[in-house]
Amino acid sequence: MDLQVEEIIHQYREFSKVPTPTKANLIFGPKCNSVSIRSEWSVRDLERSERVQFVVHHVGHSIGEDQFQVSTVGPATVMPNLKISGVSSSGRFLAILSEAPNKKGEKQQYLEVWTSKWKILNVNLQNLEAHGRVCDDKEFGCLEWSNDESHLLYIAEKKKPQGESFFKESNKHSNSLKKEEMRKGTEFMYKGNWGEQLEERHHTVVCVMKINTGSVTIVDHLPPSVSSAQAVWSPNDAGVVCVGWDEKPYHLGLVFCKNRRSHIFYQEIETNSCVVISNEEKCVFSPRFSPNKHYLAFLENQVGSPHHCGSRLIKYDWRSKESTVVVDLVYDCLGGEFPGIYVNDLPFRCWTEDSNCLVFNTFWKSKQILGKLQRNDQKTDIKWTELDNTSHQIPDIDWTIIPLKPTKETENSEFLGIEYEAILVKPKKHGDEILHSVPLIVWPHGGPHSLIIPEYALYPIVFAKLGFASLLVNFRGSLGFGEHSINSLLGNIGNQDVKDVQLAVENVLTREDINRAQLLLFGGSHGGFLVIHIAGQYPDQYKACACRNPLVHIPAFQSNSDIPDWSFTETGLGKQFSFQEPTTSEVLTTMWNCSPIRHANNIKIPVLFLLGKNDLRVPSSQGLYLFKLLKGNGRAVRCHMYEDNHSLLKVEVEADAFVNTVLWFVEHLVPKEDKL
C-alpha cells in the first residue's frame, strides 16, 4: 500500500472541516406559520489546535401542511468564548456563559444577557465571590430561564475556604471575613472529585441570578453529601427541581456512567425545604417539565448495573405526586422488536406544546430512531421514525450494516438467540470498476456497553478515503439490543466479545473484497482491551495493531481507575464490589483470567500505543505496562503520550493520533522484502 503522509494530512484536513451541531432553539412566530432557528455548531480548527464554536441563524416559512421551507440568514457568527447558552421561552433574551482570560492570563467566567439589540447584563462571576466555577458539562451544567424571565438558574462549585501554609504570615489588619475563608495547613488536603473529565467537580450547588441586579442566591438545601446537577424551574418559579448525585462514601467516576446513585429533589426557595420525588436506590437524570407544568419526565437506571444500560422513562404527576413508568426496560427483543430506551439524556424540549406527546431519540440496534410517545393512561403508544443518516451521501464511501448470529460454539447458554451487528465502511465501487482487495481495520467499540451507528464519523470516513475498509463491531453487550444482550457479557469479557468480533471478521472475509492478508486492529478503552486480546488469541491472523488507552490488566485497574466497580461488574462479580473491604485473591484471579495481559507473550504483531497522560478512566500505566513487556520481548512497539484525557479528543491530539495510526498500518502492511 503506497500512501504518502501529504495525502493522509490532506484527506484528514478536508473532512475535519465538517462542523458538528451541538444545540438549536426554535422560536415560532404568530399563528406558527413562521419560525426562527438559532443553531450552535463546533468545528475543528487544526491551525489553532482548538474547537471553534459558531452560531447560525435560519428562518422558516410554512409552505403547506406540516411543511416548512428553511433558509440560512447571513454568515455564521463565531463565538470563541461560548460555554453554554439559554434562550428564554419568549425568545426575547439570550443568556450566555462565556470564559476568557483577564490581563493576568487567569480564566474568568462571565454571565451575559442579550436582547435582539444589545447586551443588558454582563457579570464577572469571580468578582461576586458567591461560588466557585460554573459547570458547563452535560452531567452537571444548565442555564435555565425562570418562567417569568426574571431569573437565571445554573450549577456551580460550592465556595469553600481556601487552604494556606502554616508558615504564611498573616496580615493582622486584614478583613476578618477573609481570615475565616483561609484555613491553615489544608492547602494540600485531598478533595474527592467526580473523576475522568470532571476533576474540577467536587461539590456543586444550585445558583439563582436576579437579572435586574446581577445578584446571586445559593439554593443549597440538599443533604451535605449530595452534588446538585441538571436543575430546572418548578411551576410558578416557586422552587428548583434538580438531580442530586450521591457522594457517599466517596466519589466514583461519572462521565459515561449511568449507574450512579442519585435522586430528583425539589427545593422550595421561600420555605428552604427539600423533598425527594424519585425512587430510592436508583440513578435518575434528565428532568424535563411539560409546557403546562403538570408532568415531570425523567430517566431512571439501576444502581450497580453495568455503566450504561437501558433506561425507564418515568412520568411524575406534579399535582397528585405520583410516579408512573411510561416505558419500561425491555429484556428480550428477539425478532427485531423495540429494545428499550438507550440514551444519554432526554432532549431539553422533549414535550410537544400541548403537553400530550413526548419526543426522544434512542438506539435500536445499529441505528438511531426518533420516538413520539402519545400520553395515554391505558397503554404506551409510540410512533417511530428512523433518522436519516447522511453518511451514505459522502462520495466514494459505502456503509453496510451486517446482521450476525453467534455460532453453536459461541452461543451463551443463559442468553440464547441474541443477535448482534457490524458496520462495514469501505471505498465504493463504481459500475464495472474493478477494485483491488483492500486492507481491513477491525474496530470494536469501547465501553463495553456502548454502540457505533452509521453517522458522520471522521476516522472511518478518512480511513475509507485512504483506501482502508473498517469493520465496526457492535458485539453482544452493545446498547440497543435489549437488556439480555448487555447482561450476557457480564462475566464473559475477553471471551464472548472477542469471539463475536472474530466471527464478524470471518463473515466479512467470505463475502467482501477484503484482503485477508492485510487485517489490522484498532480500538480504544474496552475496544483497546479487545484488540489486545485478539492480537494474543489470534497471533498469526493480523498484521498490526493500534490501541488508544487500552485496558490490559483488570486487577491493577480496579485499584487505580475512577470506576473501580467496573472491574467487578464486567467480570461477573458485581455483588462483591465493596467501598470498605479489600479485594480478595480469588477475585483478583478471576479478573486476571479476563485480562488481555495474560496473552501478552503470544503477541507477535507490531503494536502502537496512543495514551492520555491525564486519563483517570484507564490510566496510562495500563498501556505502558504492556508496552514495556512487548519491548522487553523484542516486539515492534511505539508509544505516543499525549497531554489529554481518556477520550483523546483535543484537536491536535486527535489529528496526530490519526496520522500516526495510518503511517503505522502502512509501514507494517509492506512486506519486509519490499522495504529493502
N, C-alpha and C positions, 0 to 999 in steps of 0.2 A: 504494500500500500504506500503510495507516494504522496505525502501531504507536506506542504511547506508551512512553516509557522506563520508566514504572512497570510496564507489562506485561512488558517484557523482563526487568527485575530480578526480578519475581515468579516467572516461569517458571524462570529460572536458579536462584533460591534454592530452589525446590521440588525440582528434580531434582538439585541438588548435595548434598542431604541423604542421598542413597543411598550407603551405605558400600561399600567395596571389600575383599574378603577378601585377606589377604596371606600367611597361613600357618595351618596346622592340625596338630594332633597327635592321634593315636588311641591309646588305651590299652585293650586288651581285658581283660575280666575272666576269671575261671575258666571253662574249657571254651568260651571265646569266645562265650558266649551274651549277653554284655553289653559295652558299650563306653562309654568316657568320651572326650569330644572337647573339646579346647581350641582355639578358633579366634581368630586375631588379625585385626583389621579397622582400616581407616583411613577417615576421613570428613573432608570439607572443613568447616571452621568459618569462615564468612565474617566473623563478628564479631571473631574473634581473629586472622584472617588467617593461619591455620595448619591443618595436617592433624592431627587428633586421633586417637591410637591407642587402641583399646579391645579388651578380651578378652571373649569369650562362651563360656560353658560349656554343654555339652549331654550328655545321657545317651541311650544307645540300648539297646533290648532286642530280642532275636530274636522274631519273630512268624511264623516259617516258614522254610523252606529258602532261604538266601541273601537273606533279607529282614530289615531292621531298622526298628523304629519309633523315631525320634529326636525328643526334645523338649528345649527350652531350659530351663536351670536358672537361675532368678533373673535380675535385671537385669544389663546389661553393666557391666564394671569398666573405668574409664578408666585408661589407662597413659600419661600425658602425656610421660614421660621415656624411654619404651622405645625402644631402637635395634634390638637383636636379642635373640633368646632361644633356649634349647635345653633340651628335656626329656630326661632320662636314659632309657635303654632300658626300665628297670623302671617308669618313671613316678613314682618316689619323689621326684625332685629336679627343680627348675626353675632354670635359670641365666638371668640377665638382665643385659645390658649396658645401663646407663642413663646419661643425661647431664643434668646440672643445674648451674646457676651457684653458685659459692660466695658468701660475703658480699662479696667484692670484685667480683662480676659476672663472674668468669672461669669458662669452661666446664670442668667436671670430669667425668671418666668414672668410673663405679662398676661393679664386677662383684659381683652379688648372687647368692646361692644360697638357695632357699626349699624347705622341705618343705611338707606339707599344712597345717602348724600355724604355723610361724614361719620367720623368716629366720635361717639358720645361718652366713652369711658375708656381709660387706659390705666391700669393699676399694676405697679410693680409689686408682685406678691411677696417678695423677700422683704421689702420695706415694711409691710404690715406686721411681720413677726407674729402672725397668728397661728401658723402651722409650718410644716416642712414642705418638701417638694410635692407639687400636684401630680397625681397619677395620670398618665396618658396611654396606658396599656389596656388590652382587652379584658384582662382578669379583674382589674380594679376600676379603671377610668370611666368617667362620664362627664358630660357637660349639658345639664338639663335646665330648660327654662320652666319657671313656675307657670301655672295655668293663666294667671293674670299678667304674666310677662314683667313682673317687677323684681324677681329674684333669680339668681342662678345657683345651681346645685353642682358640686363637684367633690371629688375624693382627694385627700392629701395625707401625707405623713403627719402623725401627731407630733406636735412640738414637744421636745424633751430637753431637760437640762444638758448642757454640753459638759464634756469631761475635760479636765485640765490637770497638769502635773502637780504633784505635791510641792514641787520646788519653785513653782512660778510665783513671783512676788505679786501680792495684791495691792491695788490702789485703795488706801483707806478711805479716800474721799469719793470712790466710785458709787454709782447708783446702787442702793440696797437690793433692788429688784434684779439687777444684773448679777449680783453676788449669788442670789438664790438660784439663778439659772446655770451656774457653774458648779460642778461637783469635782472636788479634788480627788485624784487617784483613780478616776474612772475613764480616762481618755483611751485606754487600751482594752476596756471591757468588751467582751464578745457580745454581739447582738444578733439574735437569730433573724434570718430573712427568708423570703419565700422562694429562694433557690434560683435556678437557671433563668437568666434574663430578667430576674426580679430581685437582684442583690440589694437594690436601694429600698425595697419594700420591707418594712419591719412591723409597724403597727399603724393602721390607717384609720381616718375618721371622716365623717361627713361634714362638709363645709357649705355654708349658705352665704352668698354675697348679695347685699341690697344694692340694686343698680343705681339709684339716685344719690347714694352717698359713697359707694365703694367700700362700705364696712363689711366685715366678715363675722359670722357667728358659727361657732363649732357646735355641732349636734352630736353628742357622744354619750348616749345612754345605753350602749350595748355592754354586755359583760366585759370585764377588763382584758380577757384573753381572746378577744374576737376582733378581727380586722374588717372594717367596713368596705363595701365594694358595690359597684353597679347600682347606684342609687337612682330612684325616680320619685317624683312628687306624688303624694296621695291625693285623693279627691278633695277639692276645695283648698288645696295647699295647706291643710292642717298639719301635715307631718311628712315624713320621709319613709319610703319603703326601700330597703336595701338588702343586699346579700351580706352575710357575716361569715367570713372564713375562720374556722376554729384553729387557734394556735396551740392548743394543748396536746401533749405536754411540751412539744416543740414543733417548729415549722417543718413541713415537708414541701418539696418542690411542687409548684402549682401549674406552671406552663405545660401544656399538653396533657394535663391530668384532670379528668372529670370524675374523680372518685374521692375528693377531699371533703371531710365533714363540714357542712355549712347549714345555715338556716336563712329563711326570709324573715326579716324583722320589720316591724312597724314602729317608728319613733315619732311620738306626737310632740310637736315643738312646744306648745303652750304649757302642757302639764309635765313635761320632761319624763314621760312614761315610755315604756318599751315592752312590746309583746311579740312573741314568736307566732307566725302564721303558717309555717310549714311543718311537715312531719319531722320527728326526731330521727337521728341516725341516718340522714340522707345527705347527698350532695345536691344542692339546688342552685340554680343560676338563671340569668336572663329574665328578670321580672318585667312584664310588659302589660300596662293597663289598656283596657279597651277605651275607645273615644268617649263613651258615655260614663266611664269610670265605675261601671257595675262589676267588672270582672278583671281579675289579675291572672295572666297566664305566665307560667314559668316551666322550666325543665327540671327533671328530678332523676338522679342516678343513684346507684347503690354505693354506699361507702365500703371500702375494702374490696371492691370489684377490680377487674383489670383497669388500667389507667384511662382507657377510653372504651366505651361500650354503648349500647343503646340507651335512649332516654325515654322516660314517661313524660307526656305533656299533661300538666296539671292546670285546672281552672279553679281559681279561688273566688267565690262569690263575696264581694265586699259587704253586701247587705246582710246576708244570712251567716257569714263567717264559716261557710262550709266549702270543703275542697272536693273536687271530682277528678278522677283520672279520665282524661278525654281520649288519649291514645296510650295504650299500654305497651309493654315490651312484647316483642314477637320472638319466640324461641325457634320455632321450626317454620321455615318458609320454603319448603320443597316445592318445586314446580313453578317457581318464579313469583310467588305471592309477595305482598307487601312485607318487607323485612323488619319494619320498625323505624324509629326516628334515629338518625345518626348525624348529628350536627355539633358544631362548637358553640352556637348560640342561636337565638331567635332574631329575626330582623327587628330593628328598632321600632319600625311602624308596621307591625305584622297584622294588625287588625284592619278590616275594612271600615269605612266611615260609619256604617250603620251598626257596627259592633256585633254583627251576626256571623262574620266569617273571619277566620284566622289563616294567614298565608305564611308558609315556611318552605324552606328547601331541605332536602335530605339526600343521602346516598342510597341508591337502590342498585345493588351490585356495583358494576364499574361505571355507573352513570349518576349524574346529578338530576334530581327530579324536583319539580315545584308542586307543592300540595296546597289546595284550597279547602280548608275544613269548614263545613257548614255547622253552625251551632244548632244542635238538636238534642233534646233531653232523652229521646228514645234510642238513638243509635248514632254512631260516628259515620258521617258521610264525607269522604274526601275525594275531590276531583284532582287527577294527576295530569301534569304537563311536563313532558321531557324538555329540558332546557337545551336549546340549540347550541352545539359546540362548534366554535369557529375554527378549530384546529384543522379540520379537513379542507379548509379553504386555502391553506398555505401551499403555494405551488410546489410541486415535485415531492410531496410527502404523503404517504399513506398511513392511516391509523386503522387498526383492526382489533376488535375485541374477540378473544378466543375463549369459548367456554371449555372448562376442563373438569374431569372427574378423577378422584383417586382410583388407583388400581386395587385389586383384591389384597395385594401385599401391603399397600399404604393406607388402606381404609382404617378409620378409627372405629373400633368395635362398639364404643359407647355412643358415638355420634355418626350413625350410618347415613349414607346418601347425601352428604354435604358436598356441594359443588363449589368451584372457585373459578377465577378468570385470570387471563393475562392480556395485556395490550401490546400489540406489535406495532412499532413505529419504524418505518423504513423508507428509503428512497423510492419514489413512484416510477413505475414502468409506463412508458407512453406508447400506445399502439403496438406495433410489432417490434418495438425496440428490444434488443437482447441485453439484459442486464447481467453482468458477471455476478457470481455469488458474492455476497457482502459479509463483512465481519459482523458478529452478533454480540452486543453488550447485554449481558444478563443482569437485570437490575431489580431486585426485590426491595420493597419499601421498608421504612423504619417502623418503630412503634413498640411491639409488632402490630398493635391494633390501630392501624390507620388505613389509608387507601390511596390509590392512584387512579385518576379518571382522565378521559380524553379531553384535555383542555390546553390552553396555551401555556406550555412549559418550556422554558428557554433551553435547558440542557438537551432533552430528547430531540428537539427541533434542530438544533445546531449539529448534534451528532449525525442526524439524518442528512443534513445539507453537506456534511463532510464525508458521506459515504458509508456510515455505520447504520445498522439496524439496532433497535433497542427493544428488549423484551421486558416489560414492566409487569411484575407478577403480583397479583392480589391473592396470595396463598390463603388457605383456610386459617381463620383467625382475623382476617381483614374486616373492616367495617362494611356495613351494607348487605350482609349475607345472613342476618339473624344472630340471636344470642348463642345458639348451639354452635355455630361456626366459631365464634370467639372463645367459648368455653372449651371447645375441642383442642385448642392449642395449649391450654394450661397444663403444665407438666410434660409437654411434648416439644418444647422449643429445642432446636438443634437436631430434631429428628423429623417430625411431621412437616414442618415448614421447609426444611432442606429437601425432603423428598418431593414436596409439591413443586418447588422451583425446578428441580431436576427433571421432573415429569413434563413440566411446561417446555423446557428446553428440548427434550426428546420429541415432543409433539411438533414443535416448530421445525425441527430438522427434517421431519418426514414430509412436510407439506409446503415449505417455502424455499426460495432461492437463497439459502443461508450457507455460508462456507463453514462446514463443521470442523475444519482445521483452524479456524480463526474465531474461537469463542473467548469472550472476555468477561470479567466480573467487575461489577461496580455497585456500591451501596454505602449507606451511611447509618450510623446508630445501630438499630437492630438489623437493618439491611447490611451494614458492615459485619455484624455478628454472623449473618447468614453467608456472606461471600467468603469469609474466612473459614467457616465450617465447610463450605463446598470445596474450597481450594484444598482442604485437608482430607475430605472424604472422597473426592474425585480428583486425585492429584495429576492424572495424565490427560484430562479432557480439556483443560483451559490453558490459554497462552499467557495471560497476565491478569492482575487484579489491582484495582484502585479502591481504597476504602476511606471513608470520611468518619472520623471519630468513632471507630468501631468498638463495640463491647466485646471483649475477648475472655475475661476472667471474672465470672459472676461472684465467686467468694470474695474477691477484693472489691468488686463493685458494690456489694451490699454494705460495705463499711465506709465508703468514701463518696458515694453519689448522693445527690439531694433527694433521691427517691429510693431509699433502701428497701421499701416494701415491694418494689417491682421484682426484686430477686426472689422473694418468697412466692408471690402470686404466680409469676410465669413459670416457675419450676414445680408448680403444683403444691406448694407448701404455704399458701396464703394464710391459713389459720395459725401458723406458727410464728408469724411476724409479731414482734413484741417491742414496745417502746422501752421496756425495762430490762429484759433478760438478754444475756449474751447468746450468740448463735452457737449451737451445738456442733460437734464434729460430724454427726450424722447428717445434719442439714447442709453443712459445708461440702460434704462428699456428694450429696445429690446435686448441689449447684455446680460443682466441678464436673460432674458427668454430663451436664448440659452445656458446658462451656466449649467454645472452639479452641481454646488453648490446648486442650488435650490432644488435638490433632496437629499441633504445631510442627512436630518432627516429620509429618507426612507432606508438608507443603513444599512443592518444588518450584512453582511459578514465581516470577518477579512480582513483588507487592509494593505499591505506592501508598504511603500513609499521609493523609491530609488531616491535620489535627488542630483543634482550637485551644490555645493556651489558657483561655478563660472559661473553658467548658466545665460547668458544675454538674451537668447531667451524666455524661460519660467522660470523666476526667482524662486528660491527655496521657496520664500514666498507663491507662489501659493499652492504647495503641503503641506507646513507647516500649512497653514490656515485650510485646510480640515483635516489634521492630528489632530490638536488641537480640532476642532469641534467634530470629532468622538471620540476622547479620552474623551472629556467632557461628551459625551453621553454614556460612558461606553462600547464603542465598542472595539473589539480586534484590535489594531493597533501597528505598529512598523515603525520606520523611520531610514534609513541609509543616512547620509550626507557625500558625497564624495568631495574631493578636485579635482573637474573635471568640465567640461562644460556641455552643453546640451546633447551631444551625449553619455556621459559616456563610452568612448572608451579607456581610459587608461587601460593598460593591467591588472593591479591589481584591478582596479575598475570593469571592465567587468567581471572578474573571480569571485570576491566577490559577485557581484550583482546576478550572475547566481546561485551560490551555495546557497545563502540565499533565492532566489526565490523558488528553488526546495524544500528546507527544510520547507519553509512557506507553500507551497502547500501540502507537505506530512503531516505536522503537522495537517492541518485543513481538510484533507480528512479522517483522522481516526475518527470514531465515538467516542463521548465523553465517552461512557461506556467502550470502549476498552483502554482508557487512564488511567483508574483507576487501 
